[in-house]
Amino acid sequence: MAAARLVARAGFLGVLDDVLGDRVLDQHFLLLVISKLSDAGVGRQDRLLLARARYPEEYRDILENILQETEQSPLPDHEWHPVLMALGEDMLASLLRISPASVRRYSRKERPTPDDVAARLHFVALLTADLSGAYNEFGIRRWFDRSRQALGDRAPGEVLGAGFDLESDDAAALRRLAAGLLGAGAS
């Protein structure tokens, strides 16, 4: 599961554009994924460790470490395109609490992405990556609009509203809700 989650994240972090397709999730492909993440500045040491790993627990520990590193490493120059393709301009603008015009400017690199927008984009990219294990793009978009009992009968898009704090209990609840879909099927 950690390997599949890492591949999904790398896709929505925008570092796998040129290597996706029909792939087998083996050591060679994991090295390629980690190499792409490393080139973007994430998991550089883990790249070397994975090449030497021989036992399942070594792989698991390395992959879990890289997953943690991806949570702390926004890559806005890479993330805009895959998240925009999955969610669409209007929904992404709404979730990020910026205008559609700003989405266009930042995604086209006409202006640098401000740190606060990059942090929210990264959070949405991680949610979207987890959701991609259970939903297609239509289902992912609907997930943000449907009320959830675990969120106090609020929709995830509503929780991400004005004043949303990436370190809040609401943020943790959103992460748990999206990650909980992996391997369990859509709910």
OpenMM code with the backbone's topology and positions (N, CA, C; nanometers):
from openmm import Vec3, app, unit

residues = "MET ALA ALA ALA ARG LEU VAL ALA ARG ALA GLY PHE LEU GLY VAL LEU ASP ASP VAL LEU GLY ASP ARG VAL LEU ASP GLN HIS PHE LEU LEU LEU VAL ILE SER LYS LEU SER ASP ALA GLY VAL GLY ARG GLN ASP ARG LEU LEU LEU ALA ARG ALA ARG TYR PRO GLU GLU TYR ARG ASP ILE LEU GLU ASN ILE LEU GLN GLU THR GLU GLN SER PRO LEU PRO ASP HIS GLU TRP HIS PRO VAL LEU MET ALA LEU GLY GLU ASP MET LEU ALA SER LEU LEU ARG ILE SER PRO ALA SER VAL ARG ARG TYR SER ARG LYS GLU ARG PRO THR PRO ASP ASP VAL ALA ALA ARG LEU HIS PHE VAL ALA LEU LEU THR ALA ASP LEU SER GLY ALA TYR ASN GLU PHE GLY ILE ARG ARG TRP PHE ASP ARG SER ARG GLN ALA LEU GLY ASP ARG ALA PRO GLY GLU VAL LEU GLY ALA GLY PHE ASP LEU GLU SER ASP ASP ALA ALA ALA LEU ARG ARG LEU ALA ALA GLY LEU LEU GLY ALA GLY ALA SER".split()
positions = [
    Vec3(0.0819, -0.1199, 0.0000),
    Vec3(0.0000, 0.0000, 0.0000),
    Vec3(0.0865, 0.1267, 0.0000),
    Vec3(0.1966, 0.1239, 0.0749),
    Vec3(0.2824, 0.2425, 0.0810),
    Vec3(0.3396, 0.2745, -0.0570),
    Vec3(0.3752, 0.1712, -0.1315),
    Vec3(0.4314, 0.1937, -0.2655),
    Vec3(0.3265, 0.2535, -0.3578),
    Vec3(0.2055, 0.2001, -0.3544),
    Vec3(0.0983, 0.2537, -0.4392),
    Vec3(0.0649, 0.3966, -0.3997),
    Vec3(0.0633, 0.4234, -0.2709),
    Vec3(0.0350, 0.5593, -0.2232),
    Vec3(0.1442, 0.6566, -0.2676),
    Vec3(0.2688, 0.6119, -0.2624),
    Vec3(0.3793, 0.6969, -0.3049),
    Vec3(0.3704, 0.7284, -0.4539),
    Vec3(0.3358, 0.6302, -0.5343),
    Vec3(0.3219, 0.6535, -0.6786),
    Vec3(0.2095, 0.7532, -0.7052),
    Vec3(0.0955, 0.7369, -0.6361),
    Vec3(-0.0161, 0.8315, -0.6539),
    Vec3(0.0258, 0.9717, -0.6130),
    Vec3(0.0936, 0.9829, -0.5006),
    Vec3(0.1395, 1.1146, -0.4558),
    Vec3(0.2360, 1.1762, -0.5555),
    Vec3(0.3318, 1.0979, -0.6014),
    Vec3(0.4295, 1.1503, -0.6965),
    Vec3(0.3597, 1.2007, -0.8220),
    Vec3(0.2534, 1.1311, -0.8627),
    Vec3(0.1764, 1.1766, -0.9783),
    Vec3(0.1116, 1.3116, -0.9539),
    Vec3(0.0476, 1.3292, -0.8378),
    Vec3(-0.0193, 1.4557, -0.8087),
    Vec3(0.0762, 1.5634, -0.7593),
    Vec3(0.1974, 1.5239, -0.7242),
    Vec3(0.3002, 1.6243, -0.6963),
    Vec3(0.3668, 1.6677, -0.8260),
    Vec3(0.3272, 1.6034, -0.9351),
    Vec3(0.3673, 1.6485, -1.0680),
    Vec3(0.5057, 1.6083, -1.1133),
    Vec3(0.5604, 1.5016, -1.0571),
    Vec3(0.6957, 1.4623, -1.0968),
    Vec3(0.6998, 1.3399, -1.1875),
    Vec3(0.5835, 1.2854, -1.2235),
    Vec3(0.5809, 1.1637, -1.3041),
    Vec3(0.5213, 1.1812, -1.4427),
    Vec3(0.5071, 1.3025, -1.4887),
    Vec3(0.4413, 1.3263, -1.6174),
    Vec3(0.4981, 1.2441, -1.7314),
    Vec3(0.6284, 1.2261, -1.7338),
    Vec3(0.6913, 1.1593, -1.8477),
    Vec3(0.7158, 1.0107, -1.8272),
    Vec3(0.6714, 0.9519, -1.7153),
    Vec3(0.6993, 0.8103, -1.6919),
    Vec3(0.5750, 0.7264, -1.6644),
    Vec3(0.4578, 0.7873, -1.6664),
    Vec3(0.3372, 0.7095, -1.6405),
    Vec3(0.3001, 0.6280, -1.7625),
    Vec3(0.2086, 0.5400, -1.7451),
    Vec3(0.1665, 0.4484, -1.8506),
    Vec3(0.1472, 0.3125, -1.7874),
    Vec3(0.1511, 0.2088, -1.8661),
    Vec3(0.1390, 0.0743, -1.8120),
    Vec3(0.2692, 0.0365, -1.7444),
    Vec3(0.2674, 0.0347, -1.6144),
    Vec3(0.3871, 0.0062, -1.5357),
    Vec3(0.3587, -0.1044, -1.4368),
    Vec3(0.4610, -0.1788, -1.4034),
    Vec3(0.4557, -0.2774, -1.2979),
    Vec3(0.5204, -0.2144, -1.1761),
    Vec3(0.4561, -0.2271, -1.0627),
    Vec3(0.5085, -0.1682, -0.9397),
    Vec3(0.6140, -0.2624, -0.8820),
    Vec3(0.7354, -0.2451, -0.9306),
    Vec3(0.8477, -0.3266, -0.8856),
    Vec3(0.9597, -0.2351, -0.8376),
    Vec3(1.0727, -0.2947, -0.7976),
    Vec3(1.1835, -0.2150, -0.7456),
    Vec3(1.2334, -0.1146, -0.8489),
    Vec3(1.2407, -0.1546, -0.9737),
    Vec3(1.2891, -0.0645, -1.0787),
    Vec3(1.1992, 0.0595, -1.0904),
    Vec3(1.0673, 0.0386, -1.0915),
    Vec3(0.9761, 0.1522, -1.1022),
    Vec3(0.9808, 0.2377, -0.9759),
    Vec3(0.9898, 0.1747, -0.8586),
    Vec3(1.0013, 0.2525, -0.7350),
    Vec3(1.1271, 0.3383, -0.7353),
    Vec3(1.2360, 0.2830, -0.7843),
    Vec3(1.3590, 0.3625, -0.7947),
    Vec3(1.3391, 0.4812, -0.8882),
    Vec3(1.2672, 0.4595, -0.9973),
    Vec3(1.2388, 0.5681, -1.0910),
    Vec3(1.1533, 0.6765, -1.0245),
    Vec3(1.0481, 0.6352, -0.9532),
    Vec3(0.9606, 0.7307, -0.8838),
    Vec3(1.0405, 0.8093, -0.7807),
    Vec3(1.1191, 0.7392, -0.7022),
    Vec3(1.1974, 0.8059, -0.5984),
    Vec3(1.3045, 0.8943, -0.6611),
    Vec3(1.3583, 0.8532, -0.7731),
    Vec3(1.4547, 0.9360, -0.8453),
    Vec3(1.3901, 1.0666, -0.8900),
    Vec3(1.2673, 1.0586, -0.9423),
    Vec3(1.1961, 1.1793, -0.9859),
    Vec3(1.1667, 1.2700, -0.8662),
    Vec3(1.1239, 1.2111, -0.7543),
    Vec3(1.1001, 1.2909, -0.6341),
    Vec3(1.2304, 1.3538, -0.5860),
    Vec3(1.3363, 1.2757, -0.5874),
    Vec3(1.4676, 1.3252, -0.5443),
    Vec3(1.5135, 1.4421, -0.6310),
    Vec3(1.4920, 1.4307, -0.7620),
    Vec3(1.5287, 1.5406, -0.8526),
    Vec3(1.4521, 1.6683, -0.8189),
    Vec3(1.3303, 1.6516, -0.7627),
    Vec3(1.2496, 1.7666, -0.7227),
    Vec3(1.2821, 1.8118, -0.5803),
    Vec3(1.3730, 1.7401, -0.5134),
    Vec3(1.4174, 1.7814, -0.3804),
    Vec3(1.3590, 1.7029, -0.2653),
    Vec3(1.2917, 1.5911, -0.2921),
    Vec3(1.2271, 1.5121, -0.1865),
    Vec3(1.2882, 1.3725, -0.1842),
    Vec3(1.3291, 1.3251, -0.0664),
    Vec3(1.3737, 1.1868, -0.0503),
    Vec3(1.5090, 1.1543, -0.1113),
    Vec3(1.5994, 1.2479, -0.1091),
    Vec3(1.7302, 1.2247, -0.1726),
    Vec3(1.8079, 1.1098, -0.1093),
    Vec3(1.8105, 1.1012, 0.0227),
    Vec3(1.8819, 0.9926, 0.0890),
    Vec3(1.8116, 0.8586, 0.0684),
    Vec3(1.6808, 0.8630, 0.0656),
    Vec3(1.6033, 0.7397, 0.0512),
    Vec3(1.6264, 0.6738, -0.0842),
    Vec3(1.6594, 0.7521, -0.1823),
    Vec3(1.6896, 0.7000, -0.3163),
    Vec3(1.8045, 0.5995, -0.3093),
    Vec3(1.9066, 0.6338, -0.2332),
    Vec3(2.0214, 0.5447, -0.2180),
    Vec3(1.9863, 0.4226, -0.1332),
    Vec3(1.9083, 0.4437, -0.0288),
    Vec3(1.8716, 0.3328, 0.0592),
    Vec3(1.7845, 0.2303, -0.0122),
    Vec3(1.6936, 0.2754, -0.0949),
    Vec3(1.6036, 0.1833, -0.1638),
    Vec3(1.6811, 0.0924, -0.2601),
    Vec3(1.7816, 0.1459, -0.3231),
    Vec3(1.8606, 0.0660, -0.4172),
    Vec3(1.9294, -0.0514, -0.3476),
    Vec3(1.9550, -0.0370, -0.2177),
    Vec3(2.0220, -0.1434, -0.1422),
    Vec3(1.9253, -0.2281, -0.0607),
    Vec3(1.7997, -0.1922, -0.0548),
    Vec3(1.7026, -0.2647, 0.0278),
    Vec3(1.6833, -0.4069, -0.0245),
    Vec3(1.6699, -0.5006, 0.0669),
    Vec3(1.6519, -0.6408, 0.0295),
    Vec3(1.5301, -0.7042, 0.0966),
    Vec3(1.4885, -0.6511, 0.2097),
    Vec3(1.3831, -0.7132, 0.2884),
    Vec3(1.2586, -0.6258, 0.2905),
    Vec3(1.1413, -0.6877, 0.3005),
    Vec3(1.0159, -0.6100, 0.2989),
    Vec3(1.0119, -0.4985, 0.4025),
    Vec3(1.0640, -0.5239, 0.5222),
    Vec3(1.0598, -0.4197, 0.6253),
    Vec3(1.1492, -0.3012, 0.5892),
    Vec3(1.2575, -0.3264, 0.5164),
    Vec3(1.3422, -0.2161, 0.4704),
    Vec3(1.2664, -0.1301, 0.3692),
    Vec3(1.2010, -0.1935, 0.2735),
    Vec3(1.1204, -0.1206, 0.1753),
    Vec3(1.0124, -0.0389, 0.2459),
    Vec3(0.9405, -0.1043, 0.3373),
    Vec3(0.8305, -0.0368, 0.4071),
    Vec3(0.8803, 0.0863, 0.4819),
    Vec3(0.9896, 0.0726, 0.5551),
    Vec3(1.0431, 0.1854, 0.6319),
    Vec3(1.0857, 0.3001, 0.5409),
    Vec3(1.1525, 0.2670, 0.4311),
    Vec3(1.1975, 0.3699, 0.3368),
    Vec3(1.0775, 0.4398, 0.2737),
    Vec3(0.9784, 0.3621, 0.2298),
    Vec3(0.8610, 0.4208, 0.1660),
    Vec3(0.7819, 0.5072, 0.2633),
    Vec3(0.7671, 0.4624, 0.3876),
    Vec3(0.6966, 0.5425, 0.4878),
    Vec3(0.7706, 0.6733, 0.5141),
    Vec3(0.9021, 0.6675, 0.5162),
    Vec3(0.9812, 0.7888, 0.5359),
    Vec3(0.9606, 0.8871, 0.4206),
    Vec3(0.9638, 0.8366, 0.2983),
    Vec3(0.9430, 0.9248, 0.1829),
    Vec3(0.8014, 0.9822, 0.1844),
    Vec3(0.7032, 0.9017, 0.2215),
    Vec3(0.5661, 0.9537, 0.2308),
    Vec3(0.5599, 1.0695, 0.3303),
    Vec3(0.6274, 1.0557, 0.4441),
    Vec3(0.6305, 1.1649, 0.5414),
    Vec3(0.7005, 1.2877, 0.4838),
    Vec3(0.8079, 1.2649, 0.4102),
    Vec3(0.8795, 1.3771, 0.3499),
    Vec3(0.7936, 1.4483, 0.2453),
    Vec3(0.7119, 1.3736, 0.1718),
    Vec3(0.6258, 1.4387, 0.0724),
    Vec3(0.5234, 1.5295, 0.1389),
    Vec3(0.4812, 1.4956, 0.2601),
    Vec3(0.3843, 1.5797, 0.3302),
    Vec3(0.4426, 1.7156, 0.3654),
    Vec3(0.5725, 1.7210, 0.3854),
    Vec3(0.6386, 1.8443, 0.4288),
    Vec3(0.7047, 1.9206, 0.3149),
    Vec3(0.6826, 1.8775, 0.1913),
    Vec3(0.7573, 1.9341, 0.0791),
    Vec3(0.6682, 1.9818, -0.0349),
    Vec3(0.6083, 2.0998, -0.0225),
    Vec3(0.5288, 2.1520, -0.1340),
    Vec3(0.6151, 2.1712, -0.2591),
    Vec3(0.5574, 2.1387, -0.3728),
    Vec3(0.6250, 2.1544, -0.5022),
    Vec3(0.5311, 2.2270, -0.5984),
    Vec3(0.5003, 2.3542, -0.5701),
    Vec3(0.3973, 2.4208, -0.6502),
    Vec3(0.4266, 2.4243, -0.7995),
    Vec3(0.5514, 2.4374, -0.8384),
    Vec3(0.5814, 2.4405, -0.9818),
    Vec3(0.5437, 2.3106, -1.0510),
    Vec3(0.5407, 2.2014, -0.9743),
    Vec3(0.5047, 2.0711, -1.0293),
    Vec3(0.3576, 2.0361, -1.0054),
    Vec3(0.3006, 2.0835, -0.8945),
    Vec3(0.1681, 2.0388, -0.8504),
    Vec3(0.0515, 2.1012, -0.9262),
    Vec3(0.0689, 2.2209, -0.9771),
    Vec3(-0.0437, 2.2897, -1.0400),
    Vec3(-0.1115, 2.2051, -1.1487),
    Vec3(-0.0347, 2.1550, -1.2426),
    Vec3(-0.0935, 2.0877, -1.3589),
    Vec3(-0.1770, 1.9647, -1.3212),
    Vec3(-0.1232, 1.8659, -1.2475),
    Vec3(-0.2045, 1.7477, -1.2206),
    Vec3(-0.3279, 1.7766, -1.1349),
    Vec3(-0.3148, 1.8664, -1.0388),
    Vec3(-0.4298, 1.8977, -0.9535),
    Vec3(-0.5346, 1.9757, -1.0332),
    Vec3(-0.4895, 2.0669, -1.1153),
    Vec3(-0.5799, 2.1436, -1.2016),
    Vec3(-0.6536, 2.0515, -1.2984),
    Vec3(-0.5838, 1.9539, -1.3544),
    Vec3(-0.6469, 1.8595, -1.4475),
    Vec3(-0.7523, 1.7743, -1.3769),
    Vec3(-0.7266, 1.7377, -1.2519),
    Vec3(-0.8203, 1.6535, -1.1772),
    Vec3(-0.9421, 1.7304, -1.1277),
    Vec3(-0.9219, 1.8544, -1.0842),
    Vec3(-1.0299, 1.9280, -1.0176),
    Vec3(-1.0950, 2.0347, -1.1033),
    Vec3(-1.0248, 2.0846, -1.2023),
    Vec3(-1.0770, 2.1940, -1.2825),
    Vec3(-1.0458, 2.3277, -1.2172),
    Vec3(-1.0452, 2.4291, -1.3000),
    Vec3(-1.0041, 2.5627, -1.2559),
    Vec3(-1.0956, 2.6205, -1.1477),
    Vec3(-1.2271, 2.6121, -1.1672),
    Vec3(-1.3196, 2.6736, -1.0713),
    Vec3(-1.3153, 2.6054, -0.9352),
    Vec3(-1.3161, 2.4715, -0.9342),
    Vec3(-1.3129, 2.4014, -0.8063),
    Vec3(-1.1803, 2.4268, -0.7352),
    Vec3(-1.0698, 2.4209, -0.8092),
    Vec3(-0.9405, 2.4438, -0.7464),
    Vec3(-0.9320, 2.5855, -0.6896),
    Vec3(-0.9805, 2.6822, -0.7635),
    Vec3(-0.9820, 2.8200, -0.7135),
    Vec3(-1.0623, 2.8289, -0.5843),
    Vec3(-1.1765, 2.7634, -0.5813),
    Vec3(-1.2609, 2.7645, -0.4625),
    Vec3(-1.1910, 2.6987, -0.3436),
    Vec3(-1.1285, 2.5831, -0.3661),
    Vec3(-1.0605, 2.5131, -0.2574),
    Vec3(-0.9397, 2.5899, -0.2055),
    Vec3(-0.8727, 2.6618, -0.2945),
    Vec3(-0.7547, 2.7384, -0.2543),
    Vec3(-0.7900, 2.8782, -0.2045),
    Vec3(-0.9156, 2.9167, -0.2225),
    Vec3(-0.9632, 3.0495, -0.1827),
    Vec3(-0.8888, 3.1603, -0.2562),
    Vec3(-0.8728, 3.1381, -0.3877),
    Vec3(-0.8154, 3.2401, -0.4752),
    Vec3(-0.9037, 3.2494, -0.5982),
    Vec3(-0.8815, 3.3469, -0.6814),
    Vec3(-0.9636, 3.3645, -0.8010),
    Vec3(-0.9188, 3.2689, -0.9121),
    Vec3(-1.0094, 3.2353, -1.0039),
    Vec3(-0.9690, 3.1557, -1.1203),
    Vec3(-0.8555, 3.2229, -1.1992),
    Vec3(-0.8559, 3.3560, -1.2053),
    Vec3(-0.7479, 3.4269, -1.2751),
    Vec3(-0.6137, 3.4008, -1.2068),
    Vec3(-0.6135, 3.3959, -1.0742),
    Vec3(-0.4896, 3.3661, -1.0019),
    Vec3(-0.4447, 3.2229, -1.0275),
    Vec3(-0.5401, 3.1303, -1.0335),
    Vec3(-0.5051, 2.9915, -1.0675),
    Vec3(-0.4333, 2.9885, -1.2014),
    Vec3(-0.4881, 3.0593, -1.2985),
    Vec3(-0.4260, 3.0615, -1.4316),
    Vec3(-0.2849, 3.1207, -1.4258),
    Vec3(-0.2700, 3.2325, -1.3571),
    Vec3(-0.1387, 3.2984, -1.3506),
    Vec3(-0.0344, 3.2111, -1.2812),
    Vec3(-0.0719, 3.1542, -1.1663),
    Vec3(0.0236, 3.0725, -1.0921),
    Vec3(0.0534, 2.9423, -1.1665),
    Vec3(-0.0486, 2.8797, -1.2233),
    Vec3(-0.0268, 2.7508, -1.2915),
    Vec3(0.0562, 2.7672, -1.4185),
    Vec3(0.0472, 2.8824, -1.4816),
    Vec3(0.1275, 2.9100, -1.6013),
    Vec3(0.2633, 2.9702, -1.5670),
    Vec3(0.2889, 2.9850, -1.4380),
    Vec3(0.4155, 3.0410, -1.3876),
    Vec3(0.4368, 3.1844, -1.4331),
    Vec3(0.3251, 3.2558, -1.4549),
    Vec3(0.3340, 3.3978, -1.4880),
    Vec3(0.3708, 3.4782, -1.3640),
    Vec3(0.3360, 3.4220, -1.2487),
    Vec3(0.3717, 3.4806, -1.1196),
    Vec3(0.4114, 3.3675, -1.0269),
    Vec3(0.5040, 3.3933, -0.9347),
    Vec3(0.5379, 3.2881, -0.8377),
    Vec3(0.4190, 3.2609, -0.7443),
    Vec3(0.4034, 3.1368, -0.7068),
    Vec3(0.2964, 3.0989, -0.6149),
    Vec3(0.3333, 3.1452, -0.4742),
    Vec3(0.2478, 3.2256, -0.4094),
    Vec3(0.2759, 3.2682, -0.2715),
    Vec3(0.2809, 3.1466, -0.1782),
    Vec3(0.3577, 3.1569, -0.0727),
    Vec3(0.3764, 3.0443, 0.0191),
    Vec3(0.2455, 2.9899, 0.0751),
    Vec3(0.1528, 3.0786, 0.1141),
    Vec3(0.0280, 3.0301, 0.1723),
    Vec3(-0.0555, 2.9545, 0.0682),
    Vec3(-0.0541, 2.9987, -0.0562),
    Vec3(-0.1265, 2.9296, -0.1634),
    Vec3(-0.0563, 2.7980, -0.1946),
    Vec3(0.0764, 2.7978, -0.1955),
    Vec3(0.1523, 2.6751, -0.2210),
    Vec3(0.1218, 2.5699, -0.1147),
    Vec3(0.1103, 2.6124, 0.0104),
    Vec3(0.0802, 2.5185, 0.1189),
    Vec3(-0.0593, 2.4584, 0.1021),
    Vec3(-0.1574, 2.5415, 0.0671),
    Vec3(-0.2936, 2.4899, 0.0451),
    Vec3(-0.2984, 2.3996, -0.0784),
    Vec3(-0.2294, 2.4397, -0.1850),
    Vec3(-0.2230, 2.3577, -0.3057),
    Vec3(-0.1633, 2.2213, -0.2726),
    Vec3(-0.0573, 2.2200, -0.1954),
    Vec3(0.0078, 2.0950, -0.1575),
    Vec3(-0.0877, 2.0068, -0.0773),
    Vec3(-0.1590, 2.0660, 0.0162),
    Vec3(-0.2556, 1.9919, 0.0965),
    Vec3(-0.3616, 1.9295, 0.0063),
    Vec3(-0.4145, 2.0069, -0.0866),
    Vec3(-0.5163, 1.9565, -0.1799),
    Vec3(-0.4559, 1.8498, -0.2710),
    Vec3(-0.3306, 1.8665, -0.3131),
    Vec3(-0.2645, 1.7659, -0.3968),
    Vec3(-0.2532, 1.6331, -0.3229),
    Vec3(-0.2176, 1.6365, -0.1953),
    Vec3(-0.2062, 1.5136, -0.1168),
    Vec3(-0.3425, 1.4480, -0.0985),
    Vec3(-0.4451, 1.5273, -0.0698),
    Vec3(-0.5804, 1.4709, -0.0599),
    Vec3(-0.6211, 1.4059, -0.1915),
    Vec3(-0.5980, 1.4771, -0.3007),
    Vec3(-0.6365, 1.4287, -0.4330),
    Vec3(-0.5621, 1.3001, -0.4672),
    Vec3(-0.4360, 1.2924, -0.4309),
    Vec3(-0.3587, 1.1699, -0.4552),
    Vec3(-0.4192, 1.0518, -0.3812),
    Vec3(-0.4548, 1.0721, -0.2539),
    Vec3(-0.5172, 0.9639, -0.1784),
    Vec3(-0.6525, 0.9259, -0.2373),
    Vec3(-0.7298, 1.0239, -0.2763),
    Vec3(-0.8618, 0.9976, -0.3341),
    Vec3(-0.8514, 0.9223, -0.4662),
    Vec3(-0.7417, 0.9443, -0.5396),
    Vec3(-0.7269, 0.8803, -0.6705),
    Vec3(-0.7156, 0.7288, -0.6598),
    Vec3(-0.6888, 0.6784, -0.5405),
    Vec3(-0.6856, 0.5339, -0.5204),
    Vec3(-0.8237, 0.4712, -0.5138),
    Vec3(-0.9255, 0.5546, -0.4949),
    Vec3(-1.0619, 0.5033, -0.4835),
    Vec3(-1.1568, 0.5611, -0.5870),
    Vec3(-1.1287, 0.6791, -0.6375),
    Vec3(-1.2211, 0.7499, -0.7259),
    Vec3(-1.1555, 0.7889, -0.8574),
    Vec3(-1.2387, 0.8069, -0.9592),
    Vec3(-1.1930, 0.8715, -1.0825),
    Vec3(-1.2040, 1.0226, -1.0616),
    Vec3(-1.1709, 1.1018, -1.1638),
    Vec3(-1.1707, 1.2480, -1.1462),
    Vec3(-1.3089, 1.3014, -1.1102),
    Vec3(-1.4135, 1.2466, -1.1698),
    Vec3(-1.5498, 1.2894, -1.1369),
    Vec3(-1.5792, 1.2613, -0.9896),
    Vec3(-1.5435, 1.1415, -0.9429),
    Vec3(-1.5655, 1.1054, -0.8034),
    Vec3(-1.4845, 1.1912, -0.7078),
    Vec3(-1.3619, 1.2245, -0.7472),
    Vec3(-1.2783, 1.3112, -0.6629),
    Vec3(-1.3453, 1.4472, -0.6465),
    Vec3(-1.3919, 1.5035, -0.7567),
    Vec3(-1.4585, 1.6351, -0.7482),
    Vec3(-1.5833, 1.6268, -0.6598),
    Vec3(-1.6601, 1.5200, -0.6745),
    Vec3(-1.7809, 1.5042, -0.5921),
    Vec3(-1.7454, 1.4888, -0.4445),
    Vec3(-1.6332, 1.4236, -0.4151),
    Vec3(-1.5930, 1.4018, -0.2767),
    Vec3(-1.5801, 1.5348, -0.2029),
    Vec3(-1.5276, 1.6354, -0.2690),
    Vec3(-1.5098, 1.7652, -0.2051),
    Vec3(-1.6430, 1.8359, -0.1786),
    Vec3(-1.7485, 1.7964, -0.2480),
    Vec3(-1.8778, 1.8636, -0.2355),
    Vec3(-1.9797, 1.7902, -0.1479),
    Vec3(-1.9525, 1.6649, -0.1135),
    Vec3(-2.0498, 1.5851, -0.0374),
    Vec3(-2.0260, 1.5960, 0.1121),
    Vec3(-2.1327, 1.6175, 0.1861),
    Vec3(-2.1236, 1.6248, 0.3326),
    Vec3(-2.0769, 1.4908, 0.3879),
    Vec3(-1.9979, 1.4978, 0.4936),
    Vec3(-1.9421, 1.3778, 0.5570),
    Vec3(-1.9713, 1.3820, 0.7066),
    Vec3(-2.0202, 1.2720, 0.7586),
    Vec3(-2.0494, 1.2641, 0.9009),
    Vec3(-1.9226, 1.2871, 0.9834),
    Vec3(-1.8100, 1.2350, 0.9367),
    Vec3(-1.6834, 1.2506, 1.0086),
    Vec3(-1.6377, 1.3960, 1.0163),
    Vec3(-1.6988, 1.4817, 0.9360),
    Vec3(-1.6641, 1.6244, 0.9358),
    Vec3(-1.7770, 1.7088, 0.9949),
    Vec3(-1.8598, 1.6471, 1.0774),
    Vec3(-1.9712, 1.7198, 1.1370),
    Vec3(-2.0756, 1.7580, 1.0339),
    Vec3(-2.0999, 1.6687, 0.9391),
    Vec3(-2.1960, 1.6891, 0.8303),
    Vec3(-2.1611, 1.8087, 0.7414),
    Vec3(-2.0330, 1.8385, 0.7324),
    Vec3(-1.9843, 1.9406, 0.6393),
    Vec3(-1.9142, 1.8702, 0.5232),
    Vec3(-1.9120, 1.9368, 0.4095),
    Vec3(-1.8392, 1.8854, 0.2935),
    Vec3(-1.6921, 1.9232, 0.3073),
    Vec3(-1.6000, 1.8414, 0.2545),
    Vec3(-1.4586, 1.8774, 0.2613),
    Vec3(-1.4289, 2.0159, 0.2034),
    Vec3(-1.4944, 2.0525, 0.0940),
    Vec3(-1.4743, 2.1851, 0.0370),
    Vec3(-1.5148, 2.2956, 0.1326),
    Vec3(-1.6178, 2.2696, 0.2108),
    Vec3(-1.6627, 2.3661, 0.3116),
    Vec3(-1.5612, 2.3767, 0.4255),
    Vec3(-1.5068, 2.2629, 0.4669),
    Vec3(-1.4069, 2.2612, 0.5730),
    Vec3(-1.2828, 2.3405, 0.5305),
    Vec3(-1.2511, 2.3331, 0.4032),
    Vec3(-1.1347, 2.4051, 0.3495),
    Vec3(-1.1621, 2.5547, 0.3315),
    Vec3(-1.2704, 2.6035, 0.3847),
    Vec3(-1.3114, 2.7422, 0.3670),
    Vec3(-1.2176, 2.8433, 0.4288),
    Vec3(-1.2632, 2.9659, 0.4297),
    Vec3(-1.1851, 3.0775, 0.4833),
    Vec3(-1.1447, 3.0467, 0.6272),
    Vec3(-1.0231, 3.0788, 0.6595),
    Vec3(-0.9729, 3.0562, 0.7938),
    Vec3(-0.9227, 2.9153, 0.8187),
    Vec3(-0.9237, 2.8308, 0.7179),
    Vec3(-0.8763, 2.6939, 0.7338),
    Vec3(-0.7299, 2.6943, 0.7742),
    Vec3(-0.6974, 2.6153, 0.8748),
    Vec3(-0.5607, 2.6048, 0.9263),
    Vec3(-0.5077, 2.4658, 0.8940),
    Vec3(-0.3958, 2.4607, 0.8223),
    Vec3(-0.3377, 2.3327, 0.7811),
    Vec3(-0.2922, 2.2467, 0.8990),
    Vec3(-0.2815, 2.3050, 1.0167),
    Vec3(-0.2396, 2.2309, 1.1362),
    Vec3(-0.3569, 2.2000, 1.2288),
    Vec3(-0.4779, 2.2256, 1.1840),
    Vec3(-0.5957, 2.2113, 1.2691),
    Vec3(-0.6460, 2.0677, 1.2761),
    Vec3(-0.7388, 2.0454, 1.3697),
    Vec3(-0.8068, 1.9162, 1.3788),
    Vec3(-0.8859, 1.8879, 1.2512),
    Vec3(-0.9423, 1.9932, 1.1917),
    Vec3(-1.0155, 1.9755, 1.0657),
    Vec3(-0.9237, 1.9243, 0.9556),
    Vec3(-0.8018, 1.9761, 0.9491),
    Vec3(-0.7056, 1.9303, 0.8481),
    Vec3(-0.6718, 1.7835, 0.8720),
    Vec3(-0.6494, 1.7479, 0.9967),
    Vec3(-0.6191, 1.6077, 1.0289),
    Vec3(-0.7374, 1.5175, 0.9932),
    Vec3(-0.8590, 1.5648, 1.0185),
    Vec3(-0.9773, 1.4855, 0.9835),
    Vec3(-0.9893, 1.4655, 0.8328),
    Vec3(-0.9608, 1.5699, 0.7560),
    Vec3(-0.9629, 1.5569, 0.6096),
    Vec3(-0.8583, 1.4568, 0.5617),
    Vec3(-0.7384, 1.4635, 0.6180),
    Vec3(-0.6327, 1.3696, 0.5785),
    Vec3(-0.6718, 1.2264, 0.6111),
    Vec3(-0.7260, 1.2048, 0.7310),
    Vec3(-0.7697, 1.0697, 0.7690),
    Vec3(-0.8804, 1.0182, 0.6796),
    Vec3(-0.9755, 1.1052, 0.6488),
    Vec3(-1.0885, 1.0657, 0.5656),
    Vec3(-1.0429, 1.0237, 0.4267),
    Vec3(-0.9559, 1.1029, 0.3651),
    Vec3(-0.9057, 1.0703, 0.2294),
    Vec3(-0.8167, 0.9470, 0.2333),
    Vec3(-0.7260, 0.9395, 0.3300),
    Vec3(-0.6345, 0.8262, 0.3384),
    Vec3(-0.7082, 0.6974, 0.3723),
    Vec3(-0.8186, 0.7091, 0.4439),
    Vec3(-0.8968, 0.5918, 0.4822),
    Vec3(-0.9612, 0.5208, 0.3648),
    Vec3(-0.9685, 0.5876, 0.2514),
    Vec3(-1.0268, 0.5254, 0.1327),
    Vec3(-0.9312, 0.4298, 0.0646),
    Vec3(-0.8023, 0.4444, 0.0905),
    Vec3(-0.7032, 0.3588, 0.0249),
    Vec3(-0.7219, 0.2140, 0.0684),
    Vec3(-0.7425, 0.1291, -0.0285),
    Vec3(-0.7571, -0.0130, -0.0018),
    Vec3(-0.8913, -0.0535, 0.0529),
    Vec3(-0.9768, 0.0436, 0.0874),
    Vec3(-1.1063, 0.0104, 0.1456),
    Vec3(-1.2198, 0.0294, 0.0474),
    Vec3(-1.1922, 0.0847, -0.0694),
    Vec3(-1.2994, 0.1158, -0.1644),
    Vec3(-1.3627, 0.2470, -0.1282),
    Vec3(-1.4372, 0.3032, -0.2179),
    Vec3(-1.5001, 0.4328, -0.1951),
    Vec3(-1.6119, 0.4213, -0.0931),
    Vec3(-1.6298, 0.5288, -0.0153),
    Vec3(-1.7398, 0.5312, 0.0811),
    Vec3(-1.8198, 0.6577, 0.0645),
] * unit.nanometer
topology = app.Topology()
chain = topology.addChain("A")
for resn in residues:
    res = topology.addResidue(resn, chain)
    for name in ("N", "CA", "C"):
        topology.addAtom(name, app.Element.getBySymbol(name[0]), res)
